[in-house]
Amino acid sequence: MSLFCSLVLPLFILLPLISYNVYGVGINYGTIGNNLPSPKKVAQLLQSTIFDKVKIYDTNPEILEAFSNTGIDLIVAVENSHIRNLSATQSNADKWFVTRILPFIPSTSIVTIAVGNEYLTDDQLLDHNALLQAMENLHSVLLSRGLDRKIKVSTPHSMAVLASSFPPSSSTFATTLLPVMTSIVALLADTNSPFMINAYPYFAYRDNPSMVNLEYALLGNASGVRDPKGYVYNNMLDAQIDAIRSAINALGYGNRTIQIVVSESGWPSKGDASATNENARTYNTRLIERAQSNKGTPMNPKDRIDVFVFALFNENKKQGGISERNFGIFNGDGTKVYDVDLSCEFCSNEKFGGKIESSLLKSRGPSVWCVAKPHADEKVIQAVLDFCCGPGGVDCREIDENGDCFQPDKVYAHASYAMNAYYQMHGRNYWNCDFKGTGLVTFSDPSYGKCFYSHQ
């Protein structure tokens, strides 16, 4: 049965102040297929799952529009082919940002720009310094616009950036990459941005099935693998993460806070002897459980590791072997490739209109805002704006021409600011964010730069 039939959430379920002790999970949303649902349907699908972060591989405007005011954070990407241009001048980077990103914020919560994908280990891309310069230029653009705290700049690497990944405690970056990796890590540390790694135990097992234990690769080897320094690893993914940590430390950044994000990890359901539905289900179930647990690694038990599962859909037009086209959890029609629990405790209890359990009404805290629906009728939105800034009593000076929230100069952006102010003034009841059906409550802070959206 297709999931799209029952995934639209009533707005009122978003209104209470809710929290979870379980952390959300990220998902990679690739689009190299001719049988995939529209971005709008994808956004609806994800709002009823545990996935609260989405990573895409470009800046597709249809996707950015579809995810506006959903409460889902997005990582967008600069394609490898565009890096040289962005590295040339800051002006080029600014033009890219103004065209690709600025029209969609703050209603779309863009939190990271991923510059390229595995750029340093692509044999066709030899200008390593172009990657660093493009990252620096984009950060400078964000800094100049007051957006550097909201949007971070990073780049996803493959495990091939390491000289060796085992033992984890003695791993270092490949000698040929040391100069550029030193500069990239320095930039990430200085800008409080994450180090992104695409880590796939699947490939390690596929290439060496006689040397790698399958359960260890599937994140479930209870006996463990021992590092010479005493760390015990019950799964390969933790060992890969700690190998990256050791390489960062070897550059002299062990005393700096650099978060490691697993930007891709998954297991295919088809393509070779180990690419089966059962193995894919086992790996991704355990990967999701690991992401939600807020557990660190043997080397850093207190570190929280954000994980982005690869991938949302099977992509039938992707190049490479059969397995490359079969990493998806879903088929293009919205049915699951295999059974994996993606239910969200908050979403699953209410998506059919039921009440929220009182035990959940505890700690998500007061951070809730009201914004304009992105597809609402513009005439109605304008009327709502006029009401809020007139009889509604909202102080709208911040969206005047000299105000901090004037840009972007769009009625939806201005209305969102005014609607939120009205909503906060009147007690944050769900009817205070109705506005003739044009308002939407969100847990994603729409503030940006110097523009602050109030909340109680």
Disulfide bonds with the S-S distance in Angstrom:
Cys370-Cys433 2.00
Cys389-Cys396 1.96
Cys405-Cys451 1.94
